[in-house]
Amino acid sequence: MSLLEIKNLHVEVGGKQILKGLTLTVEKGQVAAIMGPNGSGKSTLAYVLAGKPGYEVAEGEVLLNGESILDMAPDERAAKGVFLAFQYPVEVPGVATMTFLRTALNAQRKHRGEAELSTPEFLKLVRETSKHLHIDQEMLRRAVNVGFSGGEKKRNEILQMAVLQPRLAVLDETDSGLDIDALKVVADGVNRLRSPERSMIVITHYQRLLNYIVPDVVHVMARGKVVKSGGKELALELEASGYAQFTDEAA
Amino acid sequence: MPAEPRALKTPAEQALSAAFAAARGSLPGEGAVGKLREVAFERFDAAGLPHRRVEEWKYTDLRALMREARPLAGPAGAKPQGNIAPILSGIETDRIAIVNGRYEPTWSDAKVSDPGVTVAELFEFVADNPDYRLGQVPGTDDPAYWLNTAFMSGGVALRIRRGGSVAKPVHIAHVFSGDAAAAMYPRSVVVVEPGAQLTLIESFSGPEGVDYQVNSALELVIGDGARVDHIKVGCDGGAALRVSTLGVTVGAKAAYKDFAFTLGGAVVRNQTFVRFAGEGSAGAIDGASLLKGRQHVDNTLVIDHAVGHCTSRERFKSVLDGESHGIFQGKIIVEPHAQKTDGKMMTRALLLSDEAEADNKPELEIFADDVVCGHGATAGALDPGLKFYLMSRGIPLAEAEALLIQAFIGEVVEEIAHEGIREALMFAALKWLGSRS
């Protein structure tokens, strides 16, 4: 069975149809890149998977391990293993990053009927993970994303992903706003999390990110659907030819 | 007060007149105190209870909110078994109990032991210290203050001698004790002499189901170079009506921090009047309210920069659930010669229900030209984007909301220097959050 099956998904936001019959399958352990022009519905797909309020599913199905997640609240989906790395991570004033990580991890474990992680176990997990992401202890004491640079916010997203160990990670334009050094750190953090047990959807506008996070498959979205799928070489073709061939078909 | 023809007296005003006529001969205090009462009552009687057309009281129409005036509270009776002001019970303090408006040594801790600290019953202090005249702090041109002066039934005078300090916080615990509704009018005086230090807690508590009334006043005189932290904790019973007037004079190069934390009471008004009277001082006047049901809580501030080179910061936050009503009125006055004043005021209200109401009225009156002053006010619901972010990490809605509300309140509570008090108030906030649903 595939980890994620999206069938004929139609989604409206504020009365406007954004996804128009999207069908997509992600296998267990697979890293799938989703590329496409602005406005093709890539971020909408990411939000719909995470369960953001205001994204109305008019038609279609989303199955995670064969189970429909569309009626689940965002926290339930997270406990089932869905994780969204936000394109624009929000600032959470007054909530220390450490508290946030711990609250989230324990909430998920509780939901799954697992015991809470002990303090030493938790600290060890965070310490090891944050080291690889060049996140220092001072940053962990600060309020989530408050006063963080763009790069720090993205690294913090990957830290959360590493601590929460999702089964399906959706990375929404994780490369946006990053310089090449920051991009390498983030990509390295993502690559460490690659596992036969974990699938990833890497959403990006540019091919650049895929030099560092090499996908198993590439899907091209345009006008709210997947219009082409292929191997990693498809990303390079797109880099050369651009998205015009897909958007021009719009008429 | 605007001069306008007095309407017919309300039943509460009539009752107050009758109570004053009956009690004037027997109220405590000698000589000048009696005269003070007479003048104060005359002024009150001419103005009546403040109402919505009195600008300073526009959101707290006492004429409408105080339907009846309760009789003066009787003696304290035996000390109860339970804790006084339970939310503070974990903190080591020297407690001074003011029960039903009178200093009650038997309910208090043994004498505050630090050298250089004296505690006396209010009217004994007034009789022994002719140099101290009641009512010289700011905030005395106010009908609630007049009413307190007319009826003041007792309280305490605390003096921290020059350069002295108190190891533990001093806790003035105002308690209403009794089964039948009554009114109490405590007045206390705290004099912190130059170079002295004090952490002062003032609490208000009483039984849940009794609609008792409190009209309290505290005179706080802060000497040059003194450091004072004043934390006022309102945990009145759910039917109580309380008006607390705080008048503060701040000397030169002093550090004054104030925090008003309000959880309880049906109708509460904290009115704080601060006058910077010496240069080089810093004041931080903060507060947090957590309200539900039909609670009405008004925090009103008047910060008077009478001299220059002082810094004041005012930060008030309120969390409003149910049909509660939170009010913040803050006025910063910069007098003509108070150059280099730095005054900033911020108020934020978090509305947890559609029926809750927040009114914010910040005002600046600046008569000097070389100053930095500003204010900001916001009111709104929890940010849906924040809620979604937390939930997307697996945190259930109720827990996500609690975490965000806790963070919202925590940002001001953490301004309190005393760790134990800070923790006790955060714990009380968590308990409040736990009781929501």
Interface residues (C-beta under 8 A of the other chain):
Chain A: A50 G51 K52 P53 A73 P74 D75 R77 A78 A79 F83 L84 F86 P89 V90 V92 P93 G94 V95 T99 F100 T103 A104 L105 A107 Q108 H111 A143 Q160 L164
Chain B: D383 P384 G385 L386 F388 Y389 L390 M391 S392 R393 G394 I395 P396 L397 E399 A400 L403 L404 Q406 A407 F408 G410 E411
